């Protein structure tokens, strides 16, 4: 049985192993994509085609050599967690994140770890909520937001919305990831978008252009107008343009003066 195979192994051990597999893809993916898709976006021979891995993330890639091991780790995590109820928020959060990185698509495992995530949500930190939202957005079907999917995301994000201290500990990158996940899943949640936008704007000096861009994209994806400050900050950071009205007026006056001097 699975229990016998996992004898002497803890959920923590398996989650760390799965996380390591996911972590490897963060630096292997660009290299593998260059090697495999440098000139031909899709493989042609039958062996390569058999190795293609399609996921709900919308793309496809060659399975890494450790994918099958990672799948075993994931199955062990949900089995032991369900049987022994001995798991932590960190175990589940880093497992979901790794599954997202690997693009796992085993429906049974995804459904089971979704249930575990709902159970452990009250014990999660802002970072763990962010990692789970991002991970699930990569492995759940974006075209079928059923009641359970909405309940899953609502349960996770309510931990932040109902806890001001968690909002204070949330980083700009984490807030951006949460909004990105909602945008990708086409989940309209006005309170979470407003809250996470405030997090980014409060930390705007530390937010990267990509962090802000992901937040802007997420707003557009669900049909929300983002705060003007978010857009202005992205323009300043990305292009070095000051979009404040006083600066724009000053620039216009300077241009008018130059124009007049040229033709006067």
C-alpha positions as CSV (number, residue, x, y, z in Angstrom):
1,X,0.0,0.0,0.0
2,X,1.0,3.6,-0.2
3,X,1.3,3.8,3.5
4,X,3.8,1.0,3.6
5,X,5.8,2.6,0.8
6,X,6.0,5.8,2.8
7,X,6.9,4.1,6.1
8,X,9.4,6.2,8.0
9,X,8.9,9.2,5.7
10,X,7.2,12.4,6.9
11,X,5.1,14.9,5.1
12,X,7.9,17.5,5.8
13,X,10.5,15.2,4.1
14,X,8.3,14.8,1.0
15,X,7.3,18.4,0.8
16,X,10.9,19.5,1.0
17,X,11.8,17.0,-1.8
18,X,8.9,18.2,-3.9
19,X,9.9,21.9,-3.3
20,X,13.4,21.1,-4.5
21,X,12.1,19.7,-7.7
22,X,10.0,22.8,-8.2
23,X,12.9,25.0,-7.3
24,X,15.1,23.4,-10.0
25,X,12.7,24.4,-12.7
26,X,13.2,28.1,-11.8
27,X,16.7,28.0,-13.3
28,X,16.4,25.0,-15.6
29,X,13.3,26.2,-17.6
30,X,15.1,29.0,-19.5
31,X,18.0,26.7,-20.4
32,X,15.7,23.8,-21.4
33,X,13.5,26.1,-23.5
34,X,16.5,27.4,-25.3
35,X,17.8,23.9,-26.0
36,X,14.4,22.4,-27.0
37,X,12.8,25.4,-28.7
38,X,15.7,27.4,-29.9
39,X,14.7,27.1,-33.6
40,X,11.7,24.8,-33.5
41,X,8.9,25.7,-31.1
42,X,7.5,22.1,-31.1
43,X,9.3,18.7,-31.3
44,X,8.7,16.7,-34.4
45,X,9.8,13.1,-33.7
46,X,7.6,10.6,-32.0
47,X,9.8,10.2,-28.9
48,X,9.9,13.9,-28.3
49,X,6.1,14.1,-28.8
50,X,5.6,11.4,-26.1
51,X,7.6,13.6,-23.6
52,X,5.4,16.6,-24.1
53,X,3.7,17.8,-20.9
54,X,0.6,19.9,-21.2
55,X,-0.8,21.7,-18.2
56,X,-3.6,24.1,-17.3
57,X,-1.0,26.9,-17.3
58,X,-1.7,27.2,-21.1
59,X,1.6,26.1,-22.4
60,X,3.6,23.0,-22.9
61,X,7.2,21.9,-22.1
62,X,9.3,18.8,-22.0
63,X,8.9,17.0,-18.7
64,X,12.1,17.4,-16.6
65,X,13.8,14.1,-15.8
66,X,12.7,14.3,-12.2
67,X,9.0,14.9,-12.9
68,X,8.0,11.3,-12.2
69,X,9.8,11.5,-8.8
70,X,8.1,14.7,-8.0
71,X,4.7,13.1,-8.8
72,X,5.5,10.3,-6.3
73,X,6.4,12.9,-3.7
74,X,3.1,14.8,-4.3
75,X,1.0,11.6,-4.0
76,X,2.9,10.7,-0.8
77,X,2.1,14.2,0.6
78,X,-1.6,14.0,0.1
79,X,-1.8,10.4,1.2
80,X,0.1,10.8,4.5
81,X,-1.6,14.1,5.2
82,X,-5.0,12.6,4.8
83,X,-4.2,9.5,6.8
84,X,-2.1,11.0,9.6
85,X,-3.4,14.6,9.7
86,X,0.2,15.5,10.6
87,X,1.1,18.4,8.3
88,X,1.9,22.1,8.6
89,X,0.9,25.2,6.6
90,X,4.5,25.3,5.2
91,X,4.3,21.7,4.1
92,X,1.2,22.3,2.0
93,X,2.1,25.8,0.8
94,X,5.5,24.8,-0.6
95,X,4.0,21.7,-2.1
96,X,1.3,23.6,-4.0
97,X,4.0,26.1,-5.2
98,X,6.2,23.3,-6.5
99,X,3.2,21.6,-8.2
100,X,2.6,24.9,-9.9
101,X,6.2,25.3,-11.0
102,X,6.1,21.7,-12.4
103,X,2.7,22.1,-14.0
104,X,1.3,19.0,-12.5
105,X,-2.0,17.9,-13.8
106,X,-3.0,14.8,-11.8
107,X,-6.6,15.7,-10.9
108,X,-6.8,13.4,-8.0
109,X,-3.7,14.9,-6.3
110,X,-4.8,18.5,-7.1
111,X,-8.3,17.9,-5.6
112,X,-6.8,16.3,-2.4
113,X,-4.3,19.0,-1.8
114,X,-7.0,21.7,-2.5
115,X,-9.0,20.2,0.4
116,X,-5.9,20.1,2.6
117,X,-5.2,23.8,1.7
118,X,-8.7,24.8,2.9
119,X,-8.2,22.9,6.2
120,X,-4.8,24.5,6.9
121,X,-5.6,28.0,5.6
122,X,-6.2,29.5,9.1
123,X,-2.7,28.7,10.1
124,X,-1.0,30.2,7.0
125,X,1.1,33.3,6.7
126,X,0.7,35.9,4.0
127,X,3.6,34.4,2.1
128,X,2.1,30.9,2.3
129,X,-1.3,32.2,1.1
130,X,0.5,34.0,-1.8
131,X,2.4,30.9,-2.8
132,X,-0.7,28.7,-2.7
133,X,-2.8,31.2,-4.8
134,X,0.0,31.4,-7.4
135,X,0.5,27.6,-7.4
136,X,-3.2,26.8,-7.8
137,X,-3.5,29.3,-10.7
138,X,-0.9,27.2,-12.6
139,X,-2.6,23.8,-12.0
140,X,-6.3,24.4,-11.9
141,X,-8.3,24.8,-15.1
142,X,-8.9,28.5,-15.8
143,X,-11.9,27.9,-18.0
144,X,-13.9,26.2,-15.3
145,X,-14.2,28.3,-12.2
146,X,-16.6,26.0,-10.3
147,X,-17.9,26.5,-6.8
148,X,-15.1,24.6,-5.2
149,X,-12.4,26.7,-7.0
150,X,-14.1,29.9,-5.9
151,X,-14.4,28.6,-2.4
152,X,-10.7,27.6,-2.3
153,X,-9.5,31.0,-3.3
154,X,-12.0,32.8,-1.1
155,X,-11.0,30.7,1.9
156,X,-7.3,31.4,1.3
157,X,-7.6,35.2,0.8
158,X,-10.1,35.7,3.6
159,X,-7.3,34.8,6.0
160,X,-5.6,38.1,4.8
161,X,-8.7,40.2,4.5
162,X,-9.9,39.3,8.0
163,X,-6.5,39.8,9.6
164,X,-5.0,43.3,9.5
165,X,-1.7,42.1,10.9
166,X,-1.4,39.7,7.9
167,X,-2.0,42.6,5.5
168,X,0.8,44.5,7.3
169,X,3.2,41.6,6.9
170,X,2.3,41.0,3.2
171,X,5.1,42.1,0.8
172,X,4.5,43.8,-2.5
173,X,5.6,40.7,-4.5
174,X,3.2,38.5,-2.5
175,X,0.3,40.9,-3.1
176,X,1.1,41.0,-6.8
177,X,1.2,37.2,-6.9
178,X,-2.2,37.0,-5.3
179,X,-3.7,39.4,-7.8
180,X,-2.0,37.7,-10.7
181,X,-3.5,34.4,-9.6
182,X,-7.0,35.9,-9.5
183,X,-6.5,37.5,-12.9
184,X,-5.3,34.2,-14.4
185,X,-8.3,32.3,-12.8
186,X,-10.7,35.1,-13.9
187,X,-11.8,35.5,-10.3
188,X,-13.4,38.9,-9.5
189,X,-12.8,39.7,-5.9
190,X,-13.0,43.5,-5.3
191,X,-12.0,43.4,-1.6
192,X,-8.8,41.4,-2.3
193,X,-7.8,43.6,-5.3
194,X,-8.3,46.8,-3.2
195,X,-6.4,45.4,-0.2
196,X,-3.5,44.0,-2.3
197,X,-3.3,47.2,-4.3
198,X,-2.9,49.2,-1.1
199,X,-0.1,46.8,0.0
200,X,1.8,47.5,-3.2
201,X,1.2,51.3,-3.0
202,X,2.4,51.3,0.6
203,X,5.6,49.7,-0.5
204,X,5.9,51.3,-3.9
205,X,9.5,52.2,-3.5
206,X,10.4,48.5,-3.1
207,X,8.1,47.2,-5.8
208,X,9.7,46.2,-9.0
209,X,8.3,47.1,-12.4
210,X,7.3,43.5,-13.0
211,X,5.5,43.3,-9.7
212,X,3.5,46.4,-10.6
213,X,2.9,45.2,-14.2
214,X,1.5,41.8,-13.0
215,X,-0.9,43.7,-10.7
216,X,-2.0,46.0,-13.6
217,X,-2.5,42.9,-15.8
218,X,-4.6,41.2,-13.2
219,X,-6.9,44.2,-12.9
220,X,-7.4,44.3,-16.6
221,X,-8.0,40.5,-16.7
222,X,-11.0,40.7,-14.4
223,X,-12.3,44.0,-15.8
224,X,-11.2,46.3,-12.9
225,X,-9.7,49.8,-13.3
226,X,-6.4,49.8,-11.3
227,X,-5.5,52.7,-9.0
228,X,-3.9,55.5,-11.0
229,X,-1.0,55.5,-8.6
230,X,-0.2,51.9,-9.6
231,X,0.0,52.8,-13.3
232,X,1.9,56.0,-12.6
233,X,4.5,54.1,-10.5
234,X,4.9,51.6,-13.3
235,X,5.5,54.3,-15.9
236,X,8.1,56.0,-13.6
237,X,9.9,52.8,-12.8
238,X,9.8,51.3,-16.3
239,X,10.5,54.5,-18.4
240,X,11.7,57.0,-16.0
241,X,8.8,59.4,-16.8
242,X,7.3,61.5,-14.1
243,X,3.5,61.4,-14.6
244,X,2.5,63.9,-11.8
245,X,0.4,66.7,-13.1
246,X,2.8,69.5,-12.0
247,X,5.6,67.8,-13.9
248,X,3.5,67.3,-17.0
249,X,2.4,71.0,-17.0
250,X,6.0,72.1,-16.5
251,X,7.1,69.9,-19.4
252,X,4.4,71.3,-21.7
253,X,5.4,74.9,-20.8
254,X,9.1,74.0,-21.6
255,X,8.1,72.5,-24.9
256,X,6.0,75.5,-25.8
257,X,8.9,77.8,-25.0
258,X,11.3,75.7,-27.1
259,X,8.8,75.7,-30.0
260,X,8.4,79.5,-29.8
261,X,12.1,80.1,-29.6
262,X,12.7,77.9,-32.7
263,X,10.2,79.8,-34.8
264,X,10.1,83.2,-33.3
